[in-house]
Amino acid sequence: MSVAPTPPGEIVAGIREGDLLLDKYRAERVIGSGGMGVVISAMHVELEHRVAIKMLLPAVLENPEAVARFARESRAAVKIRSEHVARVSDVGRLPNGCPYMVMEYLEGTDLTWLVERTGQIAVREAVDFVLQASEAIAEAHSLGIVHRDLKPSNLFVIERADGSKSIKVLDFGISKVTPGLSASGAPALDMTQTSVVLGSPVYMSPEQLASTRDADARSDIWALGAIIYELLAARPPFMADTLPQLCMAITQGSPPPMATFRRDVPAQLEAVILRCLAKNAADRFGDVSDLARALIPFATDRGAGSAEVISRILSRRAASTASPSSYPDRSPSGETLGSWWHRAKPGGPARWAVGLGAATVLAVVAVVIALRANRVEPAPPAILAAPLAAEARKGAPSGSPSPSAAEPNGKVATHPTGAAEPNGEIATHPTGAADAGAQRISTRSPPIHTKPAGKPVAPESPRPTAPRPSTDDDVFQNRR
């Protein structure tokens, strides 16, 4: 849809070729136009750098929703830092009140024109194109942004400095910000009305045709599948003469087999495409990372690199937003954690990460238990061992074992009553008497007294003992 005719020499309403815009951009020519806006090329007079300036038409300013979408597009584009999105360097309003957006100037062509000119695209090249676009879409999804208008004409092919081709994703004008994921932290609002159909119906999922407001990231996955199909078959997967017929085909029909158009497309790749085009959103790939992994066998090395980038983008975002107190048992798409584990690729990075984390936790617990089990009680200080041993010798009955004898564990067991414990602990009695059956302060098993022969016997019944006379050692203890 083209803009309304402008007077001779005028590029767009109120702007002529050579006009200086914003005191720094020299207007050149129109390079794109649509029903609501126009894109012109301009030269930065100071930097001698060409840019693209996208602006709304004056007639559209009366539509608040169109103005809001324009602002939303600029915010979405500036948040996404992928090389596969046209960079936005400035936004504002022209003197005539029209909103504008200064963007990266691109030289190349879109995929629609490429297919019309060359026909069917080679399998690996087509897969690489979609994987590069998926890099940008993965970053958008990680920020809570759903594009909702992916199609070949919004995928622009440029040439890198080394001669390789690169994809740029354009037009986030009808993108949707998922509620609760706005950059400001406040609940984000989706300004799309349920009854409004936005996007290109040929590339819209069944749920987006039914309710644009309810379209989520899986609608973008549908569109990516439709794009791969068209690049390989040189026609969309669903075609009809009227919009109602097209909607019927998308919601109830099946795309023609790829063999109808060419025979060099692997059956496994066709299965990946058909999964993207599943009528039920839950039957599609769970996210762009899953789709990218499925496409790796049909991509070049550069395309496989894009798949790795996609996986890192989504994994990093998941790690940064997760918190131990708020792990959900179900994902926003309705998938449980158990089904995610079974869906995760065996030997893939997701399962490796979970397994490594569990093994690390178990190893730490095992080390702590082992250290606690092998802990050795410290021996009594040497400064106290000698006086206690001397006191025990004077109060011990004849023939009793020496209280200073070394125990099997290398400790010296000293007791006020002169009885040595086998475990090397000091047993203290409340009365100070040599009571073999009295309760002692110990965390170990009850004491076993030994006869001179060294054979263990059962504890004897308590018997009173006469108080012993004071000794020099007692005086020494009192002085201490």
Sequence and secondary structure as in RCSB ss.txt:
>XXXX:A:sequence
MSVAPTPPGEIVAGIREGDLLLDKYRAERVIGSGGMGVVISAMHVELEHRVAIKMLLPAVLENPEAVARFARESR
AAVKIRSEHVARVSDVGRLPNGCPYMVMEYLEGTDLTWLVERTGQIAVREAVDFVLQASEAIAEAHSLGIVHRDL
KPSNLFVIERADGSKSIKVLDFGISKVTPGLSASGAPALDMTQTSVVLGSPVYMSPEQLASTRDADARSDIWALG
AIIYELLAARPPFMADTLPQLCMAITQGSPPPMATFRRDVPAQLEAVILRCLAKNAADRFGDVSDLARALIPFAT
DRGAGSAEVISRILSRRAASTASPSSYPDRSPSGETLGSWWHRAKPGGPARWAVGLGAATVLAVVAVVIALRANR
VEPAPPAILAAPLAAEARKGAPSGSPSPSAAEPNGKVATHPTGAAEPNGEIATHPTGAADAGAQRISTRSPPIHT
KPAGKPVAPESPRPTAPRPSTDDDVFQNRR
>XXXX:A:secstr
       TTEEETTEETT EETTTEEEEEEEEE SSEEEEEEEETTTTEEEEEEEE GGGGG HHHHHHHHHHHH
HHHH   TTB  EEEEEE TTS EEEEEE   EEEHHHHHHHH S  HHHHHHHHHHHHHHHHHHHHTTEE    
 GGGEEEEE TTS EEEEE   TT EE TT  TTSS       TT   S GGG  HHHHH GGG  HHHHHHHHH
HHHHHHHHSS S   SSHHHHHHHHHH     GGGT S S HHHHHHHHHHT SSGGGS SSHHHHHHHHGGGS 
HHHHHHHHHHHHHHHHHHHHH  GGG  SB TTS BHHHHHHHS TTSHHHHHHHHHHHHHHHHHHHHHHHHHT 
      HHHHHHHHHHHHHHS TT   TTSB TTS B   TTS   TT      SS S  TTS    SS     B
 TT  B               HHHHHHHH 
